[in-house]
Amino acid sequence: MDAVPPARAQGDDRLSAGRLIGRLSPTARRLIICRAARSIGQGALSADFAFYLAALHWTTVQMGGVYMGGLLLGACITLFSGPLSDTFGRKPFLIGYGVAQVAAALVALLTARPLWLIAVSVIGAYGRGANGAAGPFGPVEQAWLSDGLPEADFGIVYSLNSAVGFGGMALGSVIAALPRLWQHSLPGALRYRPLFLIVLLGALLTLVLLMQMTDVRTPRVSHERAPSATQRRERVMLLRLIGINMLNGLAIGIIGPFMAFWFHLRFGKGPGAIGPVLALGFIAAGVASLWTGWLTRRLGAALSVVAMRLVGLALLVTMPFAPSYELAAACYVMRAAFNQGTSGARQAVGLRLVRSGRRGLAASLNASSMQVPRSLGPVLGGLLLETNWLALPLLLAASLQAVYLALYAAAFRQIE
């Protein structure tokens, strides 16, 4: 692994977001805009999709089953999408994903029949809040964004990319409060149906942008004459990443899809009250993501992740014992900042474990190693919520994330 020149890392400490965007290639800027376009619809559905299913008389266990199916399918596709894009290029995969999103949104607009709704929710990853990422092709997008980007800029660029996604998710969460305005003309579950129009428009915009991009294929790793010691080191680091990520994925799966619904069960609040709280959480995460990008210059990406998420862990433990909705909501917003604000830094850590020709593979393993156990989490979380054990899902997730952070610090603190 090539080391980052200290002079470069120190010299860019005061790099502003504006200067950074100006230095990015046109393709990188368009990729970030694509993330923003997707994130608005994802933010709206992260707040309202569970309420939509509840209005259709689905149980939380049934919701968890749909989330699990989508995550399992996504994990399988993710596992292969990144490595294949290392060979065949990035653009075809993202265009295919965009077409699938357009089709899924159109079907969701037109029908709520269970089989169709299951299919489109699995394809569209509805309700799971991917922060604007391209679903199972997110690793392809990450690898494409790294093309031509100096490693010294990974932490701050991927943090900026995540911050843009969080901003769009925040806007979408505010939009999620709108269905109550037309609930008299569109009664019952129908009031949530217009939200899929936002998803459709975002998917169409990403397709237009993708058509304008130039794809650059990365040489296959087999053509690189890497020393065997380097290959062994990369293999060991990726195996560590897989094992550690599985803990984090299971924790996220238990509570992630049900967070808005948890507030409803715990405090009796509806989308009108919960949507703005989720929006504040996404805004806080976006601001924290930009700050984390700056922090990576001083602590390195791995230690920045650990420091931030330790605070988030303490807030997660506090949430189930909050005596009021306002205090629980405040804990949620602050936790979102310290926890989700590290997503860009975590992507940077995963990509720096390997050479440039294997970054699609690294991004795929980074994502899929979380998605497989994450797919099991919603069923467990749904069962616990169905039995009214509202504190246990959060405490179980906190325990898993505590072990995850200890192992993450031990494995990756020296990579930079």
Secondary structure in CASP SS format (residue, H / E / C, confidence):
PFRMAT SS
TARGET T0000
AUTHOR 0000-0000-0000
METHOD secondary structure of the structure
MODEL  1
M C 1.00
D C 1.00
A C 1.00
V C 1.00
P C 1.00
P H 1.00
A H 1.00
R H 1.00
A H 1.00
Q H 1.00
G H 1.00
D C 1.00
D C 1.00
R C 1.00
L C 1.00
S C 1.00
A H 1.00
G H 1.00
R H 1.00
L H 1.00
I H 1.00
G H 1.00
R H 1.00
L C 1.00
S C 1.00
P H 1.00
T H 1.00
A H 1.00
R H 1.00
R H 1.00
L H 1.00
I H 1.00
I H 1.00
C H 1.00
R H 1.00
A H 1.00
A H 1.00
R H 1.00
S H 1.00
I H 1.00
G H 1.00
Q H 1.00
G H 1.00
A H 1.00
L H 1.00
S H 1.00
A H 1.00
D H 1.00
F H 1.00
A H 1.00
F H 1.00
Y H 1.00
L H 1.00
A H 1.00
A H 1.00
L C 1.00
H C 1.00
W C 1.00
T C 1.00
T H 1.00
V H 1.00
Q H 1.00
M H 1.00
G H 1.00
G H 1.00
V H 1.00
Y H 1.00
M H 1.00
G H 1.00
G H 1.00
L H 1.00
L H 1.00
L H 1.00
G H 1.00
A H 1.00
C H 1.00
I H 1.00
T H 1.00
L H 1.00
F H 1.00
S H 1.00
G H 1.00
P H 1.00
L H 1.00
S H 1.00
D H 1.00
T H 1.00
F H 1.00
G C 1.00
R C 1.00
K H 1.00
P H 1.00
F H 1.00
L H 1.00
I H 1.00
G H 1.00
Y H 1.00
G H 1.00
V H 1.00
A H 1.00
Q H 1.00
V H 1.00
A H 1.00
A H 1.00
A H 1.00
L H 1.00
V H 1.00
A H 1.00
L H 1.00
L H 1.00
T C 1.00
A C 1.00
R C 1.00
P H 1.00
L H 1.00
W H 1.00
L H 1.00
I H 1.00
A H 1.00
V H 1.00
S H 1.00
V H 1.00
I H 1.00
G H 1.00
A C 1.00
Y C 1.00
G C 1.00
R C 1.00
G C 1.00
A C 1.00
N C 1.00
G C 1.00
A C 1.00
A C 1.00
G H 1.00
P H 1.00
F H 1.00
G H 1.00
P H 1.00
V H 1.00
E H 1.00
Q H 1.00
A H 1.00
W H 1.00
L H 1.00
S H 1.00
D C 1.00
G C 1.00
L C 1.00
P C 1.00
E H 1.00
A H 1.00
D H 1.00
F H 1.00
G H 1.00
I H 1.00
V H 1.00
Y H 1.00
S H 1.00
L H 1.00
N H 1.00
S H 1.00
A H 1.00
V H 1.00
G H 1.00
F H 1.00
G H 1.00
G H 1.00
M H 1.00
A H 1.00
L H 1.00
G H 1.00
S H 1.00
V H 1.00
I H 1.00
A C 1.00
A C 1.00
L H 1.00
P H 1.00
R H 1.00
L H 1.00
W H 1.00
Q C 1.00
H C 1.00
S C 1.00
L C 1.00
P C 1.00
G H 1.00
A H 1.00
L H 1.00
R H 1.00
Y H 1.00
R C 1.00
P C 1.00
L H 1.00
F H 1.00
L H 1.00
I H 1.00
V H 1.00
L H 1.00
L H 1.00
G H 1.00
A H 1.00
L H 1.00
L H 1.00
T H 1.00
L H 1.00
V H 1.00
L H 1.00
L H 1.00
M H 1.00
Q C 1.00
M C 1.00
T C 1.00
D C 1.00
V C 1.00
R C 1.00
T C 1.00
P C 1.00
R C 1.00
V H 1.00
S H 1.00
H H 1.00
E C 1.00
R C 1.00
A C 1.00
P C 1.00
S H 1.00
A H 1.00
T H 1.00
Q H 1.00
R H 1.00
R H 1.00
E H 1.00
R H 1.00
V H 1.00
M H 1.00
L H 1.00
L H 1.00
R H 1.00
L H 1.00
I H 1.00
G H 1.00
I H 1.00
N H 1.00
M H 1.00
L H 1.00
N H 1.00
G H 1.00
L H 1.00
A H 1.00
I H 1.00
G H 1.00
I H 1.00
I H 1.00
G H 1.00
P H 1.00
F H 1.00
M H 1.00
A H 1.00
F H 1.00
W H 1.00
F H 1.00
H H 1.00
L H 1.00
R H 1.00
F H 1.00
G C 1.00
K C 1.00
G C 1.00
P H 1.00
G H 1.00
A H 1.00
I H 1.00
G H 1.00
P H 1.00
V H 1.00
L H 1.00
A H 1.00
L H 1.00
G H 1.00
F H 1.00
I H 1.00
A H 1.00
A H 1.00
G H 1.00
V H 1.00
A H 1.00
S H 1.00
L H 1.00
W H 1.00
T H 1.00
G H 1.00
W H 1.00
L H 1.00
T H 1.00
R H 1.00
R H 1.00
L H 1.00
G C 1.00
A H 1.00
A H 1.00
L H 1.00
S H 1.00
V H 1.00
V H 1.00
A H 1.00
M H 1.00
R H 1.00
L H 1.00
V H 1.00
G H 1.00
L H 1.00
A H 1.00
L H 1.00
L H 1.00
V H 1.00
T H 1.00
M H 1.00
P H 1.00
F H 1.00
A C 1.00
P C 1.00
S C 1.00
Y H 1.00
E H 1.00
L H 1.00
A H 1.00
A H 1.00
A H 1.00
C H 1.00
Y H 1.00
V H 1.00
M H 1.00
R H 1.00
A H 1.00
A H 1.00
F H 1.00
N H 1.00
Q H 1.00
G C 1.00
T C 1.00
S H 1.00
G H 1.00
A H 1.00
R H 1.00
Q H 1.00
A H 1.00
V H 1.00
G H 1.00
L H 1.00
R C 1.00
L C 1.00
V C 1.00
R C 1.00
S H 1.00
G H 1.00
R H 1.00
R H 1.00
G H 1.00
L H 1.00
A H 1.00
A H 1.00
S H 1.00
L H 1.00
N H 1.00
A H 1.00
S H 1.00
S H 1.00
M H 1.00
Q H 1.00
V H 1.00
P H 1.00
R H 1.00
S H 1.00
L H 1.00
G H 1.00
P H 1.00
V H 1.00
L H 1.00
G H 1.00
G H 1.00
L H 1.00
L H 1.00
L H 1.00
E H 1.00
T C 1.00
N C 1.00
W C 1.00
L C 1.00
A H 1.00
L H 1.00
P H 1.00
L H 1.00
L H 1.00
L H 1.00
A H 1.00
A H 1.00
S H 1.00
L H 1.00
Q H 1.00
A H 1.00
V H 1.00
Y H 1.00
L H 1.00
A H 1.00
L H 1.00
Y H 1.00
A H 1.00
A H 1.00
A H 1.00
F H 1.00
R C 1.00
Q C 1.00
I C 1.00
E C 1.00
END
